[in-house]
Amino acid sequence: MDSYNFLYTCDKNYFPHMYTSLYSLLLHHQDCFTTINIIEDGFSESEYSKINGLNKLFKSTKINIYPISIVSNLINYYEIPKWRGTDIANARLFAGEIFSGIDKLLYIDSDTLILNSLKDLFNKNYDYPVNAVRELEIPLHFKSANVRNYYNSGVLMFNLESLRKMDYLSVISDTLKDNQIPLLFPDQDILNLTLRDKIGDLTPDYNLVPLICQMMNYPYLAKYKFKYNNENYYSYDEICNSLNKIHIVHLLGGLFGRPWDNNKINPYNKLYEEYRTIWDKDFTREENDLFLTKMLTTPLLNVLFVSLMPADFVLSTKNELINCFYKKGKAQ
């Protein structure tokens, strides 16, 4: 059987979601050898035990767990800002330094679900050192970077051989030395800054976010956005093709709420519950007092807003909402 290599990075707060994602990955890859690499921050002994139990349950799987300290010196050396109080998201930046004997490595965020086999991704030849799915718009703080597209770092197909050949650490060093852009999303911003035109496109079905899923429920608005008001994302036809076989959904929240909290509108609520309850029979949703996630009209209002408003206005409003939600979450 063929062998495939994957990477997760996760802190103790996201363990249940990473474990759910990991379960969904393994269920769709029982006919091949898989090596799962996990870089962790703060896992307990019981959480280590749960992960090691998967080695016994899925016989063709090998799981390696590494502490965040394996890359802490590099993160500190380059003075990379933390993301929401932890360095764990930045660990993916140094995959080429950690996994020296691997050529292709697929990084997957902890807040994802895998719905189909990912073997086709590994069977492709990649001209670029990193391959990812684009964000809908280039963020406002990144406008001065002069990049053609801005990529989401939630799913990354690394061509590690190509990454090593370009002396990636030197590129990071040179880029950060001269950088004038605030690193609001540190690992994602750095990837987009350092690689720029060296990131290849994955199709949207490998990182399908709730907003795109909801937009396609309103074909006239979606066609307007993706045919006439779209400079950076995929075409309407490309998105339609991706919806025919979705591989990975990204469980982002924002105005939709997270699929593990008590919201009414996230399109992935049911999917998450189906995979979570495979291993967590006592799963109950977390309380969420954000009224927008209880309003059944919010998806339509969100789609109208994103489709019809100028991109800069949408991005500035989105940033304000994210900051508001994040500050509120920290205060609770």
DRENDO-1510 file (C-alpha; in Angstrom, 1 decimal, always signed):
<recs>
REC; n; res; u; v; w
REC; 1; MET; +0.0; +0.0; +0.0 .
REC; 2; ASP; +1.0; +3.6; -0.6 .
REC; 3; SER; +2.0; +5.8; +2.3 .
REC; 4; TYR; +0.9; +9.4; +3.1 .
REC; 5; ASN; +2.2; +12.0; +5.6 .
REC; 6; PHE; +0.0; +14.5; +7.4 .
REC; 7; LEU; +0.6; +17.2; +10.0 .
REC; 8; TYR; -1.5; +18.8; +12.7 .
REC; 9; THR; -0.5; +21.5; +15.2 .
REC; 10; CYS; -2.8; +21.9; +18.2 .
REC; 11; ASP; -2.8; +23.3; +21.7 .
REC; 12; LYS; -4.8; +21.9; +24.7 .
REC; 13; ASN; -7.8; +24.1; +24.0 .
REC; 14; TYR; -8.5; +22.7; +20.6 .
REC; 15; PHE; -7.8; +19.0; +21.4 .
REC; 16; PRO; -11.4; +17.8; +21.0 .
REC; 17; HIS; -11.7; +19.5; +17.6 .
REC; 18; MET; -8.3; +18.2; +16.4 .
REC; 19; TYR; -9.2; +14.7; +17.6 .
REC; 20; THR; -12.5; +14.9; +15.7 .
REC; 21; SER; -10.7; +16.0; +12.6 .
REC; 22; LEU; -8.1; +13.2; +13.0 .
REC; 23; TYR; -10.9; +10.7; +13.3 .
REC; 24; SER; -12.5; +11.9; +10.1 .
REC; 25; LEU; -9.1; +11.7; +8.3 .
REC; 26; LEU; -8.4; +8.1; +9.4 .
REC; 27; LEU; -11.9; +6.9; +8.6 .
REC; 28; HIS; -11.4; +7.9; +4.9 .
REC; 29; HIS; -7.8; +6.4; +4.7 .
REC; 30; GLN; -8.1; +2.9; +6.0 .
REC; 31; ASP; -6.9; +1.4; +2.7 .
REC; 32; CYS; -3.5; +3.0; +2.9 .
REC; 33; PHE; -0.6; +3.6; +5.3 .
REC; 34; THR; -0.8; +7.0; +7.0 .
REC; 35; THR; +1.7; +8.8; +9.2 .
REC; 36; ILE; +0.1; +11.5; +11.3 .
REC; 37; ASN; +2.5; +14.0; +12.8 .
REC; 38; ILE; +1.1; +16.2; +15.6 .
REC; 39; ILE; +2.9; +19.1; +17.2 .
REC; 40; GLU; +1.2; +19.9; +20.5 .
REC; 41; ASP; +1.2; +22.5; +23.2 .
REC; 42; GLY; -0.1; +21.5; +26.7 .
REC; 43; PHE; -1.6; +18.1; +26.0 .
REC; 44; SER; -2.4; +16.1; +29.1 .
REC; 45; GLU; -1.5; +12.4; +29.7 .
REC; 46; SER; -5.0; +11.4; +29.0 .
REC; 47; GLU; -5.0; +13.2; +25.7 .
REC; 48; TYR; -1.7; +11.5; +24.8 .
REC; 49; SER; -3.4; +8.2; +25.7 .
REC; 50; LYS; -6.4; +8.9; +23.5 .
REC; 51; ILE; -4.2; +9.7; +20.5 .
REC; 52; ASN; -2.0; +6.6; +21.0 .
REC; 53; GLY; -5.2; +4.5; +21.2 .
REC; 54; LEU; -5.8; +5.4; +17.5 .
REC; 55; ASN; -2.6; +3.5; +16.6 .
REC; 56; LYS; -4.3; +0.4; +17.8 .
REC; 57; LEU; -7.7; +1.1; +16.3 .
REC; 58; PHE; -6.4; +2.0; +12.9 .
REC; 59; LYS; -3.7; -0.7; +12.1 .
REC; 60; SER; -2.2; +1.0; +9.1 .
REC; 61; THR; -1.6; +4.3; +10.9 .
REC; 62; LYS; +1.4; +5.6; +12.7 .
REC; 63; ILE; +1.0; +8.7; +14.9 .
REC; 64; ASN; +4.0; +10.7; +16.1 .
REC; 65; ILE; +3.6; +13.4; +18.7 .
REC; 66; TYR; +6.1; +16.3; +19.2 .
REC; 67; PRO; +6.1; +19.0; +21.8 .
REC; 68; ILE; +6.0; +22.7; +20.7 .
REC; 69; SER; +9.6; +23.0; +22.0 .
REC; 70; ILE; +10.8; +21.2; +18.8 .
REC; 71; VAL; +10.4; +24.5; +17.0 .
REC; 72; SER; +10.3; +27.1; +19.9 .
REC; 73; ASN; +13.9; +28.2; +19.2 .
REC; 74; LEU; +13.1; +29.0; +15.6 .
REC; 75; ILE; +9.9; +30.8; +16.4 .
REC; 76; ASN; +11.7; +32.9; +19.1 .
REC; 77; TYR; +14.7; +33.5; +16.8 .
REC; 78; TYR; +12.6; +35.1; +14.1 .
REC; 79; GLU; +10.4; +36.9; +16.7 .
REC; 80; ILE; +7.2; +35.7; +15.2 .
REC; 81; PRO; +4.1; +37.0; +17.1 .
REC; 82; LYS; +1.9; +34.6; +18.9 .
REC; 83; TRP; -1.6; +33.9; +17.6 .
REC; 84; ARG; -4.2; +34.1; +20.4 .
REC; 85; GLY; -1.7; +33.5; +23.1 .
REC; 86; THR; +0.1; +30.5; +21.7 .
REC; 87; ASP; +2.9; +29.7; +19.2 .
REC; 88; ILE; +1.3; +26.5; +18.0 .
REC; 89; ALA; +0.0; +28.0; +14.7 .
REC; 90; ASN; +3.5; +29.2; +13.8 .
REC; 91; ALA; +4.9; +25.7; +14.1 .
REC; 92; ARG; +3.7; +24.8; +10.5 .
REC; 93; LEU; +6.1; +27.4; +9.1 .
REC; 94; PHE; +9.0; +25.2; +9.9 .
REC; 95; ALA; +7.7; +21.8; +8.6 .
REC; 96; GLY; +10.7; +21.6; +6.2 .
REC; 97; GLU; +13.1; +21.8; +9.1 .
REC; 98; ILE; +11.4; +19.2; +11.2 .
REC; 99; PHE; +10.5; +16.5; +8.7 .
REC; 100; SER; +13.7; +16.1; +6.8 .
REC; 101; GLY; +13.0; +12.7; +5.3 .
REC; 102; ILE; +9.6; +13.6; +3.7 .
REC; 103; ASP; +9.0; +15.1; +0.3 .
REC; 104; LYS; +5.2; +15.7; +0.4 .
REC; 105; LEU; +3.4; +16.6; +3.6 .
REC; 106; LEU; -0.2; +17.8; +4.0 .
REC; 107; TYR; -0.8; +20.2; +6.9 .
REC; 108; ILE; -4.4; +20.3; +8.1 .
REC; 109; ASP; -5.9; +22.7; +10.7 .
REC; 110; SER; -7.4; +21.3; +13.8 .
REC; 111; ASP; -10.8; +22.9; +13.0 .
REC; 112; THR; -11.5; +20.9; +9.9 .
REC; 113; LEU; -13.4; +17.8; +8.8 .
REC; 114; ILE; -12.2; +15.4; +6.1 .
REC; 115; LEU; -15.1; +14.1; +4.0 .
REC; 116; ASN; -13.3; +12.1; +1.3 .
REC; 117; SER; -9.9; +10.5; +0.6 .
REC; 118; LEU; -7.0; +12.9; +0.1 .
REC; 119; LYS; -4.8; +10.5; -1.8 .
REC; 120; ASP; -5.3; +12.4; -5.1 .
REC; 121; LEU; -3.5; +15.4; -3.6 .
REC; 122; PHE; -0.4; +13.3; -3.0 .
REC; 123; ASN; -0.4; +11.8; -6.5 .
REC; 124; LYS; +0.0; +15.2; -8.1 .
REC; 125; ASN; +3.3; +16.8; -9.1 .
REC; 126; TYR; +3.8; +20.2; -7.6 .
REC; 127; ASP; +5.8; +23.0; -9.1 .
REC; 128; TYR; +5.4; +25.2; -6.0 .
REC; 129; PRO; +6.9; +24.6; -2.5 .
REC; 130; VAL; +3.5; +25.3; -0.9 .
REC; 131; ASN; +0.0; +24.8; -2.3 .
REC; 132; ALA; -3.2; +26.2; -0.7 .
REC; 133; VAL; -6.7; +27.6; -1.2 .
REC; 134; ARG; -7.1; +31.3; -1.7 .
REC; 135; GLU; -9.0; +33.7; +0.7 .
REC; 136; LEU; -12.0; +35.4; -0.8 .
REC; 137; GLU; -10.2; +38.8; -0.6 .
REC; 138; ILE; -6.7; +40.1; +0.2 .
REC; 139; PRO; -6.9; +41.5; +3.8 .
REC; 140; LEU; -6.7; +45.3; +4.2 .
REC; 141; HIS; -3.5; +45.2; +6.2 .
REC; 142; PHE; -1.9; +43.2; +3.3 .
REC; 143; LYS; -2.9; +45.6; +0.5 .
REC; 144; SER; +0.6; +47.2; +0.4 .
REC; 145; ALA; +2.3; +43.8; -0.1 .
REC; 146; ASN; +1.6; +43.8; -3.8 .
REC; 147; VAL; +0.5; +40.1; -3.9 .
REC; 148; ARG; -1.8; +38.8; -6.6 .
REC; 149; ASN; -3.6; +36.5; -4.2 .
REC; 150; TYR; -3.8; +35.8; -0.5 .
REC; 151; TYR; -3.9; +32.2; +0.7 .
REC; 152; ASN; -5.5; +30.6; +3.7 .
REC; 153; SER; -3.0; +28.5; +5.8 .
REC; 154; GLY; -5.6; +26.1; +7.1 .
REC; 155; VAL; -4.7; +23.4; +4.5 .
REC; 156; LEU; -1.2; +23.4; +3.1 .
REC; 157; MET; +0.3; +20.8; +0.7 .
REC; 158; PHE; +4.0; +21.2; +1.3 .
REC; 159; ASN; +6.5; +20.1; -1.4 .
REC; 160; LEU; +9.3; +20.0; +1.2 .
REC; 161; GLU; +12.0; +19.1; -1.3 .
REC; 162; SER; +11.3; +22.3; -3.2 .
REC; 163; LEU; +11.0; +24.3; +0.0 .
REC; 164; ARG; +14.5; +23.1; +1.1 .
REC; 165; LYS; +16.0; +24.0; -2.2 .
REC; 166; MET; +15.0; +27.6; -1.9 .
REC; 167; ASP; +16.7; +27.9; +1.5 .
REC; 168; TYR; +13.4; +28.9; +3.1 .
REC; 169; LEU; +14.9; +30.0; +6.5 .
REC; 170; SER; +17.0; +32.6; +4.7 .
REC; 171; VAL; +14.0; +33.8; +2.8 .
REC; 172; ILE; +12.0; +34.2; +6.1 .
REC; 173; SER; +14.9; +36.0; +7.7 .
REC; 174; ASP; +15.3; +38.5; +4.8 .
REC; 175; THR; +11.5; +39.0; +4.5 .
REC; 176; LEU; +10.9; +39.7; +8.2 .
REC; 177; LYS; +14.0; +42.0; +8.4 .
REC; 178; ASP; +12.5; +44.4; +5.8 .
REC; 179; ASN; +8.8; +43.8; +6.6 .
REC; 180; GLN; +6.6; +46.9; +7.3 .
REC; 181; ILE; +3.3; +45.0; +7.4 .
REC; 182; PRO; +1.7; +44.2; +10.7 .
REC; 183; LEU; +1.4; +40.4; +11.2 .
REC; 184; LEU; -2.2; +40.2; +12.2 .
REC; 185; PHE; -2.4; +36.5; +11.2 .
REC; 186; PRO; +1.3; +35.6; +11.8 .
REC; 187; ASP; +1.8; +32.3; +10.2 .
REC; 188; GLN; -0.6; +33.0; +7.3 .
REC; 189; ASP; +0.9; +36.5; +6.7 .
REC; 190; ILE; +4.4; +35.2; +6.8 .
REC; 191; LEU; +3.7; +32.4; +4.3 .
REC; 192; ASN; +2.1; +34.9; +1.9 .
REC; 193; LEU; +4.9; +37.4; +2.4 .
REC; 194; THR; +7.8; +35.0; +2.0 .
REC; 195; LEU; +6.5; +32.9; -0.9 .
REC; 196; ARG; +4.3; +35.5; -2.8 .
REC; 197; ASP; +4.2; +34.0; -6.3 .
REC; 198; LYS; +5.5; +30.6; -5.2 .
REC; 199; ILE; +2.2; +29.4; -3.8 .
REC; 200; GLY; +0.2; +27.0; -6.0 .
REC; 201; ASP; -3.6; +26.8; -6.1 .
REC; 202; LEU; -5.6; +24.0; -4.6 .
REC; 203; THR; -9.2; +23.9; -5.5 .
REC; 204; PRO; -11.8; +25.2; -3.0 .
REC; 205; ASP; -13.0; +21.8; -2.1 .
REC; 206; TYR; -9.8; +21.2; -0.1 .
REC; 207; ASN; -10.6; +24.1; +2.2 .
REC; 208; LEU; -14.3; +25.0; +2.0 .
REC; 209; VAL; -15.3; +27.7; +4.5 .
REC; 210; PRO; -18.9; +28.3; +5.7 .
REC; 211; LEU; -19.3; +31.6; +3.8 .
REC; 212; ILE; -18.6; +30.1; +0.4 .
REC; 213; CYS; -20.9; +27.2; +1.2 .
REC; 214; GLN; -23.7; +29.6; +2.1 .
REC; 215; MET; -23.1; +31.9; -0.8 .
REC; 216; MET; -23.7; +29.1; -3.3 .
REC; 217; ASN; -27.2; +28.6; -1.8 .
REC; 218; TYR; -28.1; +31.9; -3.5 .
REC; 219; PRO; -27.0; +31.4; -7.1 .
REC; 220; TYR; -27.9; +34.9; -8.4 .
REC; 221; LEU; -25.8; +36.6; -5.7 .
REC; 222; ALA; -23.0; +34.0; -6.0 .
REC; 223; LYS; -22.9; +34.6; -9.8 .
REC; 224; TYR; -22.8; +38.3; -9.3 .
REC; 225; LYS; -19.9; +38.0; -6.8 .
REC; 226; PHE; -17.8; +35.4; -8.6 .
REC; 227; LYS; -18.4; +36.5; -12.2 .
REC; 228; TYR; -18.5; +40.3; -11.9 .
REC; 229; ASN; -17.2; +41.4; -8.5 .
REC; 230; ASN; -14.3; +39.0; -8.0 .
REC; 231; GLU; -10.6; +39.7; -8.5 .
REC; 232; ASN; -8.9; +37.3; -6.2 .
REC; 233; TYR; -11.0; +34.2; -5.6 .
REC; 234; TYR; -12.0; +31.3; -7.9 .
REC; 235; SER; -14.6; +31.5; -10.7 .
REC; 236; TYR; -18.3; +30.5; -10.2 .
REC; 237; ASP; -17.7; +27.4; -12.3 .
REC; 238; GLU; -14.7; +26.4; -10.3 .
REC; 239; ILE; -16.6; +26.6; -7.1 .
REC; 240; CYS; -19.5; +24.7; -8.6 .
REC; 241; ASN; -17.1; +21.9; -9.6 .
REC; 242; SER; -15.6; +21.8; -6.1 .
REC; 243; LEU; -19.0; +21.4; -4.5 .
REC; 244; ASN; -19.5; +18.1; -6.5 .
REC; 245; LYS; -17.0; +16.4; -4.2 .
REC; 246; ILE; -16.0; +18.2; -1.1 .
REC; 247; HIS; -12.7; +16.9; +0.5 .
REC; 248; ILE; -12.1; +19.2; +3.5 .
REC; 249; VAL; -14.4; +21.7; +5.2 .
REC; 250; HIS; -12.9; +24.4; +7.4 .
REC; 251; LEU; -15.0; +25.0; +10.6 .
REC; 252; LEU; -14.6; +28.7; +10.8 .
REC; 253; GLY; -17.0; +30.8; +12.8 .
REC; 254; GLY; -17.3; +34.6; +12.5 .
REC; 255; LEU; -20.9; +35.5; +12.0 .
REC; 256; PHE; -21.9; +31.9; +11.7 .
REC; 257; GLY; -20.6; +30.7; +15.1 .
REC; 258; ARG; -18.6; +27.5; +15.5 .
REC; 259; PRO; -20.2; +24.2; +14.8 .
REC; 260; TRP; -19.5; +23.0; +18.4 .
REC; 261; ASP; -21.3; +25.9; +20.0 .
REC; 262; ASN; -24.9; +26.6; +20.4 .
REC; 263; ASN; -25.6; +28.4; +17.1 .
REC; 264; LYS; -28.4; +27.9; +14.6 .
REC; 265; ILE; -26.8; +28.7; +11.3 .
REC; 266; ASN; -23.4; +27.3; +10.7 .
REC; 267; PRO; -23.8; +24.9; +7.7 .
REC; 268; TYR; -21.4; +22.4; +9.3 .
REC; 269; ASN; -23.2; +21.9; +12.6 .
REC; 270; LYS; -24.6; +18.5; +11.7 .
REC; 271; LEU; -21.4; +17.3; +10.1 .
REC; 272; TYR; -19.4; +18.2; +13.1 .
REC; 273; GLU; -21.8; +16.5; +15.5 .
REC; 274; GLU; -21.8; +13.3; +13.4 .
REC; 275; TYR; -18.0; +13.0; +13.6 .
REC; 276; ARG; -17.7; +14.3; +17.2 .
REC; 277; THR; -20.2; +11.8; +18.6 .
REC; 278; ILE; -18.3; +8.8; +17.1 .
REC; 279; TRP; -15.8; +9.1; +20.0 .
REC; 280; ASP; -17.6; +11.6; +22.3 .
REC; 281; LYS; -21.0; +10.2; +23.2 .
REC; 282; ASP; -21.5; +12.9; +25.8 .
REC; 283; PHE; -20.9; +15.8; +23.4 .
REC; 284; THR; -23.0; +18.9; +24.3 .
REC; 285; ARG; -22.7; +22.3; +22.6 .
REC; 286; GLU; -21.0; +25.2; +24.2 .
REC; 287; GLU; -23.0; +28.2; +25.1 .
REC; 288; ASN; -22.8; +31.1; +22.7 .
REC; 289; ASP; -24.6; +34.4; +23.5 .
REC; 290; LEU; -23.8; +36.1; +20.1 .
REC; 291; PHE; -27.2; +36.9; +18.9 .
REC; 292; LEU; -26.2; +36.9; +15.2 .
REC; 293; THR; -25.6; +33.2; +15.3 .
REC; 294; LYS; -29.2; +32.6; +16.4 .
REC; 295; MET; -30.8; +34.6; +13.6 .
REC; 296; LEU; -31.9; +32.4; +10.7 .
REC; 297; THR; -31.6; +35.4; +8.4 .
REC; 298; THR; -27.9; +35.9; +9.1 .
REC; 299; PRO; -26.6; +33.7; +6.3 .
REC; 300; LEU; -28.6; +35.7; +3.7 .
REC; 301; LEU; -27.6; +39.0; +5.2 .
REC; 302; ASN; -24.0; +37.9; +5.3 .
REC; 303; VAL; -24.1; +36.8; +1.6 .
REC; 304; LEU; -25.8; +40.1; +0.6 .
REC; 305; PHE; -23.2; +42.1; +2.4 .
REC; 306; VAL; -20.2; +40.2; +0.9 .
REC; 307; SER; -21.7; +40.1; -2.6 .
REC; 308; LEU; -22.8; +43.7; -3.0 .
REC; 309; MET; -20.6; +45.8; -0.8 .
REC; 310; PRO; -17.1; +47.1; -2.0 .
REC; 311; ALA; -14.3; +44.7; -0.9 .
REC; 312; ASP; -12.5; +47.2; +1.3 .
REC; 313; PHE; -15.7; +48.0; +3.2 .
REC; 314; VAL; -16.4; +44.3; +3.7 .
REC; 315; LEU; -12.9; +43.6; +4.9 .
REC; 316; SER; -12.8; +46.6; +7.4 .
REC; 317; THR; -16.2; +45.6; +8.9 .
REC; 318; LYS; -15.1; +41.9; +9.1 .
REC; 319; ASN; -11.9; +42.9; +10.9 .
REC; 320; GLU; -13.9; +45.0; +13.4 .
REC; 321; LEU; -16.3; +42.1; +14.1 .
REC; 322; ILE; -13.5; +39.6; +14.5 .
REC; 323; ASN; -11.7; +41.9; +17.0 .
REC; 324; CYS; -15.0; +42.5; +18.8 .
REC; 325; PHE; -15.7; +38.7; +19.1 .
REC; 326; TYR; -12.2; +37.9; +20.1 .
REC; 327; LYS; -12.0; +40.5; +22.8 .
REC; 328; LYS; -15.4; +39.4; +24.1 .
REC; 329; GLY; -14.2; +35.8; +24.2 .
REC; 330; LYS; -11.0; +36.7; +26.1 .
REC; 331; ALA; -13.1; +38.6; +28.7 .
REC; 332; GLN; -15.4; +35.7; +29.5 .
</recs>
